[in-house]
Amino acid sequence: MDPGERGEVAEVVGFQSTKSCKRRTRHVKKNILYHSLGYITGGVSNAPQFEQAQAGEKGQPPELLGSYAVKEVHPGQTWNIYLKAKDVDGDMKYIAAVLFMAGEGDYPTSEIWLKGENRSEFEGYIFLHTPMDENLVAEMDTLKVSIFIRDSAGNKSQTIKLPLSFAPGRTPEKVPAQWQQATKNQLGYINNSIMSSEAAEIQ
């Protein structure tokens, strides 16, 4: 992924507390090799958002046909994101997922590579492990993930943005009937670790 692409999906959100500033300093030191200086400034919404696909010089861009994810999880619960996509050229390369947290900034881009028939069309899910840390509830109002697909020719699908909040005692919701098929196809995981400032200070 080129630096411009990372700048395109990065976001800087809101005011940072003294504790979160310390955490952001750690994130910046860790992630500076992954990001350019371009940022998009914006707020956090409660519904999926979409950005247009971008075609390269060859072929057609992948199409993200739909997505589903719960908006709240109990700390420690795995967050599943269900996706449906296709590519008429059959050369989808990877799913890109970029996390950012209000008051914290962006995390390194996680690339989930696609194989076999999934490169042409798929219904499946990616997931994020969340820590069993209830301090996340007070410190992190909403996390957001931006997701798009890149193909081998450099074409990019539209981008979707999904929010997540932490709610102690929240029980897992049943996956809707139209996404049951996707539950059988695990595509990979978002390779980021989120934590409260208290947990970060212990490490």
KOLZAKOL-312513 format. One line per field, with one value per residue: residue number from 1; z negated, x, y of N, C-alpha, C in turn. Coordinates in steps of 0.001 Angstrom, whole numbers, m for minus. Each point is the difference from the previous one (the first is absolute). Last residue first. Layout:
% KOLZAKOL-312513
seti = c(NUM, ...);
nZ = c(Z, ...);
nX = c(X, ...);
nY = c(Y, ...);
caZ = c(Z, ...);
caX = c(X, ...);
caY = c(Y, ...);
cZ = c(Z, ...);
cX = c(X, ...);
cY = c(Y, ...);
This chain:
% KOLZAKOL-312513
seti = c(203, 202, 201, 200, 199, 198, 197, 196, 195, 194, 193, 192, 191, 190, 189, 188, 187, 186, 185, 184, 183, 182, 181, 180, 179, 178, 177, 176, 175, 174, 173, 172, 171, 170, 169, 168, 167, 166, 165, 164, 163, 162, 161, 160, 159, 158, 157, 156, 155, 154, 153, 152, 151, 150, 149, 148, 147, 146, 145, 144, 143, 142, 141, 140, 139, 138, 137, 136, 135, 134, 133, 132, 131, 130, 129, 128, 127, 126, 125, 124, 123, 122, 121, 120, 119, 118, 117, 116, 115, 114, 113, 112, 111, 110, 109, 108, 107, 106, 105, 104, 103, 102, 101, 100, 99, 98, 97, 96, 95, 94, 93, 92, 91, 90, 89, 88, 87, 86, 85, 84, 83, 82, 81, 80, 79, 78, 77, 76, 75, 74, 73, 72, 71, 70, 69, 68, 67, 66, 65, 64, 63, 62, 61, 60, 59, 58, 57, 56, 55, 54, 53, 52, 51, 50, 49, 48, 47, 46, 45, 44, 43, 42, 41, 40, 39, 38, 37, 36, 35, 34, 33, 32, 31, 30, 29, 28, 27, 26, 25, 24, 23, 22, 21, 20, 19, 18, 17, 16, 15, 14, 13, 12, 11, 10, 9, 8, 7, 6, 5, 4, 3, 2, 1);
nZ = c(m30647, m2562, 1552, 3007, m1711, m1364, 3330, 3241, 4493, 4949, 4697, 5226, 4729, 2125, 2727, 3450, 2792, m698, 618, m1325, m1145, 3477, 1127, m2308, 477, 681, m3960, m4455, m4766, m5388, m4460, m4999, m4680, m4066, m3995, m152, 4160, 4202, 5613, 5690, 5895, 5621, 5690, 5544, 5550, 5453, 3367, 3188, 3423, 1974, 1864, m2428, m3638, m4691, m3820, m5043, m4967, m5339, m5363, m5452, m5552, m4798, m4616, m3610, m4557, m3287, 657, m423, m3976, m1288, 1915, 2411, 5493, 5460, 5554, 5172, 5530, 5089, 4086, 4625, 5400, 5421, 5206, 2765, m2494, m2911, 1181, m921, m3769, m2767, m4311, m3377, m2928, m3185, m2008, m4188, m3224, m1989, m3531, m4481, m1299, 2301, 3413, 4445, 4046, 4786, 4096, 5133, 3457, 4713, 4665, 4785, 4693, 3451, 2863, m1193, m5204, m5340, m5523, m5563, m5840, m5890, m5105, m5773, m5135, m5273, m5471, m3985, m1939, 2079, 3946, 4464, 4324, 3957, 5049, 5840, 5868, 6028, 4655, 2352, 4149, 3419, 4444, 5166, 4404, 837, m1176, m4662, m3577, m4489, m3323, m3941, m4980, m4776, m5280, m4505, m4840, m3866, m155, m714, 2015, 2609, 3611, 2542, 1885, 1338, 79, 87, m1704, m2087, m2948, m4440, m4255, m4709, m2433, m901, m3523, m4419, m1375, m1268, m4492, m3104, m2, m2364, m4532, m879, 3060, 4709, 4198, 5152, 4424, 5071, 4065, 5007, 4469, 3667, m486, 1281, 4545, 1771, m279, 2192, 128);
nX = c(2202, m3577, m2388, m3680, m4330, m2552, m2132, m3049, m653, 312, 2395, 176, m598, m4545, m1721, m2387, m3131, m4394, m4977, m4395, m3368, m2649, m4419, m3681, m2424, m4636, m2772, 1710, 2513, 34, 2245, 2620, 435, 1461, 1951, 3150, 1900, 2722, 268, 651, m974, 1225, 614, 1801, 1459, 936, 3251, 4474, 4593, 4155, 1118, m1152, m3849, m2894, m3892, m2066, m1807, 406, m1738, m441, m1661, m1469, 98, 3984, 1617, m2857, m605, 3760, 1504, m690, 2228, 1519, 906, m590, 415, m1866, m1180, m2761, m2879, m3471, m1415, 1705, 2990, 3960, 3730, m636, 887, 4947, 2351, 1590, 1728, 412, 2360, 201, 2210, 1135, m1939, m1988, m2215, m1671, m4246, m3876, 1197, 894, 1793, m114, 594, m307, 397, 1727, 535, m3211, m1690, m3667, m3089, m4087, m1400, m2638, m2315, m1935, 445, 124, 2419, 734, 2433, 789, 635, 1496, m2466, m4783, m2932, m2907, m1723, m453, 14, 157, m339, 552, 1474, 4914, 3682, 4693, 2356, 1810, 3669, 4639, 2137, m2167, m4142, m3397, m4793, m2944, m2104, m3344, m2160, m3276, m1817, 16, 4251, 4227, 3414, 4103, 4527, 4567, 5438, 5745, 4913, 1651, 932, 1903, 3906, m722, m1794, 1477, 296, m4080, m2696, 939, m1589, m4476, m1217, 266, m3510, m3935, m363, m1224, m4035, m2441, m3779, m2089, 910, 2422, 1393, 1219, 267, 2674, 4729, 2001, 987, 3924, 4205, 87, m242);
nY = c(m1982, 1916, 3799, m527, m871, 3676, 2592, m2933, m3037, m3374, m2224, m2564, m2315, m2532, m4491, m4138, m2660, m3581, m2260, m1671, 3365, 2112, m1341, 1941, 4391, 1275, m512, 2548, m264, 750, 2118, 620, 2575, 3695, 2061, 4214, 2875, 3138, 1293, 1223, 875, 543, 1132, m941, 694, m1592, m2187, m602, m1527, m1776, m4444, m4000, 1167, 1804, 2015, 2085, 2685, 2459, 950, 2024, 1040, 2666, 1565, m173, 402, m2262, m4664, m2958, m2168, m4579, m4657, m4541, 97, m1050, m1635, m733, m1800, m1560, m2914, m1411, m1217, 1034, m310, 162, m1584, m3838, m4611, m1044, 2779, 5073, 3464, 4338, 4323, 4794, 4906, 3279, 3678, 5082, 3750, 1960, 2159, m2413, m3887, m3757, m3966, m3015, m4110, m2842, m4515, m2505, m1640, m723, m1073, m1284, 2899, 2171, 443, 534, m690, 612, m729, 726, 58, m593, m110, m2065, 631, 2182, 4226, 914, 2274, 2669, 1145, m4138, m1778, m1013, 1212, 18, 240, 1335, m581, 906, 1891, m378, m7, 2224, 4145, 1309, 1399, 724, 961, 2478, 595, m198, m1612, m1794, 1138, 2922, 3824, 3762, 4011, 2878, 1238, m2085, m145, m782, m728, m5262, m5309, m4091, 418, 1663, m2233, m499, 4072, 2099, m1635, 1338, 4128, 260, m868, 3481, 3020, m983, 1314, 4446, 1385, 1656, 1352, m563, m2941, m1399, m3834, m3109, m2031, 1705, m451, m3962, m593, 1896, m2290, m4920, m5586);
caZ = c(936, m656, m960, 731, 463, m1182, m420, m742, m1451, m630, m1409, m864, m813, m30, m1148, m701, 945, m733, 777, 305, m1241, m235, 896, m535, m149, 1299, 913, 827, 1353, 1018, 753, 1466, 472, 1297, m122, m920, m939, m1018, m1367, m1079, m1371, m980, m1334, m983, m1402, m889, m169, m1375, m158, m709, 969, 467, 872, 1086, 642, 1459, 732, 1427, 937, 1350, 937, 1239, 303, 1439, 771, m363, 60, 1378, 119, m67, m715, m1145, m1302, m920, m1411, m861, m1407, m643, m1083, m1111, m1168, m1310, m680, 987, 784, m657, 519, 709, 749, 493, 1375, m90, 1326, m24, 892, 1276, m212, 862, 1320, 49, m1002, m378, m1222, m724, m1224, m748, m1138, m869, m699, m1452, m630, m1293, m519, m806, 501, 1307, 940, 1226, 1049, 1268, 1264, 1113, 1067, 1350, 886, 1366, 1040, 40, 72, m1343, m539, m1373, m356, m1141, m1253, m1235, m1237, m1249, 221, m1309, m516, m742, m1446, m790, m616, 591, 1451, 471, 1012, 868, 476, 1339, 901, 1217, 973, 996, 1101, m543, 243, m45, m1222, m3, m1273, 256, m902, 410, m734, 594, 384, 754, 1262, 912, 1306, 539, 103, 1066, 1312, 255, 245, 1395, 856, m206, 707, 1389, 106, m317, m1408, m675, m1001, m1341, m554, m1293, m531, m1368, m922, 449, m335, m1440, m356, 281, m1074, 81, 0);
caX = c(891, 510, 1025, 1216, 629, 471, 1277, m168, 91, m484, m331, 280, 1203, 604, m233, 1212, 975, 886, 1201, 732, 593, 1292, 974, 373, 1451, 636, m111, m1220, 297, m97, m1247, 122, 60, m661, m1205, 87, m1118, 129, 103, m96, 321, m898, 468, m1077, 359, m485, m1452, m484, m1326, 60, 284, 1382, 272, 934, 687, m111, 302, m204, 874, m530, 1046, m309, m1426, m167, 1026, 123, m1324, m270, 430, m1172, 430, m919, 503, 27, m33, 935, m314, 1270, 158, 797, m773, m84, m1247, m1027, 527, m312, m1251, m920, 532, m1034, 185, m476, m307, 46, m926, 547, 840, m109, 617, 1189, 974, m153, m760, 384, m685, 716, m782, 730, m893, m116, 1273, 69, 1362, 439, 1305, m208, 877, 309, 702, m322, 170, m413, m475, m20, m869, 509, m751, 449, 1458, 583, 434, 476, 576, m680, 736, m795, 744, m729, m1443, m487, m1233, m866, 241, m1033, m1098, m424, 145, 1363, 509, 996, 1083, m66, 776, 567, 222, 1041, m437, m587, m1429, m351, m575, m1445, m576, m1352, m1059, m1349, m427, 494, m925, m1145, 444, 417, m656, m116, 1326, 725, m503, 474, 1441, 176, m218, 1115, 1163, m64, 294, 1419, 302, 695, 951, m307, m1307, 372, m868, 308, m937, m1395, m454, m160, m1200, m1166, m244, 850, m842);
caY = c(m717, m1219, 395, 353, m1233, m729, 596, 1242, m98, 1215, m171, 1150, m214, 1331, 878, 409, 547, 907, 332, m1226, m508, 642, m630, m1301, m73, 256, m1143, m47, 472, m1035, m32, m83, m1385, m174, m792, m1139, 35, m1044, 499, m966, 407, m601, 346, 68, m176, 1043, 29, 36, 581, 1273, 1060, m128, m1146, 350, m1132, m10, m1236, 253, m699, m117, m395, m713, 56, m108, 690, 1409, 624, 414, 1388, 869, 1198, 3, m443, 1141, m369, 728, 221, 281, 968, m489, 401, m630, 337, 358, 1115, 1274, 537, m884, m1143, m900, m471, m1379, m552, m1458, m702, m486, m1177, m1171, 26, m845, 408, 1396, 198, 1205, 396, 1033, 487, 924, 916, 13, m337, 686, 175, m1132, m442, m631, 688, m721, 736, m653, 720, m850, 882, m550, 776, 142, m717, m1386, m107, m30, m1293, m48, 1295, 618, m167, m41, m245, 146, m50, m401, 586, m909, m99, 655, m723, m1262, 44, 188, m919, 624, m864, m570, 834, m550, 1060, m203, m857, m1213, m159, m1411, m492, m239, 371, 442, m413, 404, 1170, 1237, 1053, m497, m567, 1067, m74, m1358, m592, 701, m437, m1357, 94, 376, m1166, m929, 570, m466, m1435, m207, 198, m1092, 450, 474, 301, 552, 1016, 381, m625, 132, 1334, 41, m766, 820, 960, 1172, 1185);
cZ = c(92, 892, m702, m950, 724, 400, m1231, m404, m626, m1500, m567, m1422, m762, m1005, 165, m1107, m666, 923, m744, 704, 229, m1260, m237, 873, m546, m62, 1299, 1030, 847, 1371, 1019, 667, 1520, 466, 1296, m113, m908, m1061, m960, m1331, m995, m1419, m1011, m1363, m867, m1429, m752, m16, m1445, m164, m655, 989, 544, 862, 1129, 529, 1491, 768, 1420, 859, 1381, 794, 1212, 342, 1494, 930, m257, 106, 1416, m14, 1, m949, m1080, m1377, m843, m1428, m714, m1458, m408, m1069, m1171, m857, m1363, m663, 1067, 774, m634, 535, 737, 861, 351, 1418, m138, 1366, m92, 817, 1340, m374, 699, 1347, 31, m1132, m304, m1153, m422, m1192, m796, m1083, m899, m448, m1523, m764, m1272, m605, m805, 592, 1348, 871, 1240, 1111, 1173, 1287, 1221, 980, 1409, 861, 1360, 1037, m130, 142, m1436, m362, m1413, m365, m1110, m1178, m1172, m1199, m1288, 40, m1385, m493, m643, m1486, m781, m774, 665, 1512, 361, 953, 906, 325, 1327, 742, 1194, 965, 988, 1085, m589, 163, 110, m1327, 39, m1341, 491, m963, 379, m817, 674, 614, 886, 1343, 1043, 1459, 663, 185, 1122, 1365, 281, 355, 1458, 900, m156, 825, 1442, 130, m232, m1443, m720, m864, m1412, m644, m1330, m458, m1446, m1019, 306, m456, m1499, m412, 229, m1089, 0);
cX = c(1353, 1026, 618, 1134, 1314, 721, 555, 1367, m229, 45, m436, m395, 395, 1144, 717, m335, 1321, 1138, 830, 1337, 857, 681, 1395, 1045, 463, 1527, 755, 49, m1270, 249, 32, m1368, 75, 161, m744, m1341, 73, m1091, 71, 154, m119, 421, m1046, 621, m1255, 404, m415, m1524, m475, m1343, 82, 399, 1420, 214, 870, 779, m149, 475, m408, 1013, m642, 1268, m349, m1484, m296, 936, 100, m1312, m225, 373, m1158, 415, m1078, 427, 27, m172, 1118, m319, 1464, 153, 751, m1114, m6, m1275, m1000, 516, m381, m1235, m1116, 618, m1031, m28, m339, m443, 212, m1057, 592, 1000, m109, 705, 1289, 966, m61, m969, 426, m849, 851, m941, 865, m1093, m99, 1234, 53, 1377, 560, 1312, m122, 902, 167, 626, m444, m15, m269, m588, 133, m1029, 634, m714, 451, 1520, 460, 441, 550, 722, m821, 942, m976, 879, m811, m1523, m302, m1243, m904, 305, m966, m1180, m535, 32, 1433, 559, 932, 1208, 93, 812, 720, 78, 1144, m450, m478, m1502, m309, m458, m1497, m623, m1335, m1025, m1403, m521, 717, m837, m1154, 476, 555, m409, m51, 1376, 793, m446, 576, 1473, 243, m145, 1211, 1125, 14, 378, 1485, 289, 615, 1167, 120, m1270, 530, m945, 248, m966, m1462, m451, m229, m1281, m1240, m365, 876);
cY = c(675, m706, m1208, 357, 297, m1273, m708, 543, 1357, m192, 1333, m342, 1271, m52, 1335, 980, 383, 447, 1045, 261, m1241, m519, 552, m702, m1344, m53, 221, m1122, m105, 600, m1135, m84, m34, m1446, m227, m728, m1220, 170, m1175, 722, m1149, 400, m457, 302, 54, m336, 1259, 68, m131, 678, 1372, 1083, 51, m1243, 533, m1198, 227, m1229, 391, m749, m67, m269, m858, m61, 62, 756, 1495, 757, 526, 1481, 996, 1129, 38, m501, 1287, m502, 744, 325, 142, 1054, m586, 601, m668, 499, 465, 1203, 1324, 693, m730, m1103, m1060, m554, m1482, m511, m1504, m730, m433, m1091, m1345, 57, m774, 338, 1484, 206, 1391, 418, 978, 509, 868, 970, m53, m500, 846, 142, m1178, m507, m710, 871, m865, 832, m852, 828, m863, 1006, m566, 733, 231, m829, m1454, m67, 186, m1416, 40, 1289, 637, m192, m38, m298, 159, 92, m566, 741, m1038, m125, 875, m589, m1273, 13, 340, m1037, 791, m880, m721, 1062, m603, 1179, m166, m960, m1309, m122, m1470, m525, m228, 298, 510, m538, 444, 1161, 1170, 1115, m406, m529, 963, m1, m1360, m586, 645, m489, m1369, 121, 335, m1208, m909, 588, m446, m1456, m241, 376, m1177, 414, 544, 484, 476, 1106, 393, m533, 175, 1372, 54, m675, 835, 1003, 1233);
